Amino acid sequence: MSPDDDIEWLKAEIARMRSMLEPLESGKIRINGRRPNQPWADATRAQISSLRRGIAVYQSIVDSHESKASERRRGNLESVWRDSAATQ
């Protein structure tokens, strides 16, 4: 996998996580969990928090990659401009 493939995978994961988050936040879906020898408990808030954290981490990676890619493109354009100005 190339870095661009990885970023596309992260973007798809962000979209998937956001689609999971919406029904939880709106109350359409609730998640219950249970530990051995414990009663059932609502785990919706914990799942929402986990999804939000995952989205934030993945989004920061995507943003960092895109920022660096933009800087590389800008640097390449500036070097092309300098090279063309030097030959005139």
ZAMARGU-4260 file (C-alpha; in steps of 0.2 Angstrom, whole numbers, plus 5000, padded with zeros to 4 digits):
<rodrens>
0) 5000/5000/5000 | 5006/5017/4996 | 5004/5032/5008 | 4990/5039/4997 | 4981/5022/4998
5) 4983/5023/5017 | 4975/5040/5017 | 4961/5035/5006 | 4958/5020/5018 | 4958/5032/5033
10) 4946/5044/5024 | 4934/5029/5021 | 4936/5024/5040 | 4932/5041/5045 | 4916/5041/5034
15) 4911/5024/5041 | 4914/5029/5059 | 4904/5045/5056 | 4890/5035/5049 | 4890/5024/5065
20) 4890/5040/5076 | 4875/5048/5069 | 4862/5035/5075 | 4870/5034/5092 | 4871/5053/5095
25) 4853/5055/5089 | 4847/5041/5101 | 4841/5030/5087 | 4852/5016/5093 | 4858/5011/5110
30) 4872/5000/5115 | 4871/4989/5130 | 4886/4979/5137 | 4889/4967/5152 | 4904/4961/5161
35) 4904/4944/5169 | 4893/4944/5185 | 4888/4961/5182 | 4871/4968/5176 | 4868/4975/5159
40) 4873/4993/5157 | 4871/5007/5144 | 4887/5008/5134 | 4881/5021/5121 | 4891/5036/5129
45) 4907/5025/5129 | 4905/5020/5111 | 4901/5038/5106 | 4917/5044/5115 | 4927/5030/5107
50) 4921/5034/5089 | 4924/5053/5092 | 4942/5049/5098 | 4945/5038/5083 | 4938/5051/5071
55) 4949/5064/5078 | 4965/5054/5077 | 4962/5048/5059 | 4957/5066/5054 | 4973/5073/5061
60) 4983/5060/5051 | 4974/5065/5035 | 4976/5083/5038 | 4994/5082/5042 | 4997/5072/5026
65) 4987/5084/5015 | 4996/5099/5023 | 5013/5091/5019 | 5007/5087/5002 | 5001/5104/4999
70) 5018/5111/5005 | 5027/5099/4993 | 5017/5105/4978 | 5019/5123/4983 | 5038/5121/4985
75) 5039/5112/4968 | 5029/5126/4960 | 5041/5139/4968 | 5056/5130/4961 | 5049/5129/4944
80) 5045/5147/4944 | 5063/5151/4950 | 5071/5140/4937 | 5060/5148/4923 | 5065/5165/4929
85) 5083/5161/4930 | 5083/5155/4912 | 5075/5171/4905
</rodrens>
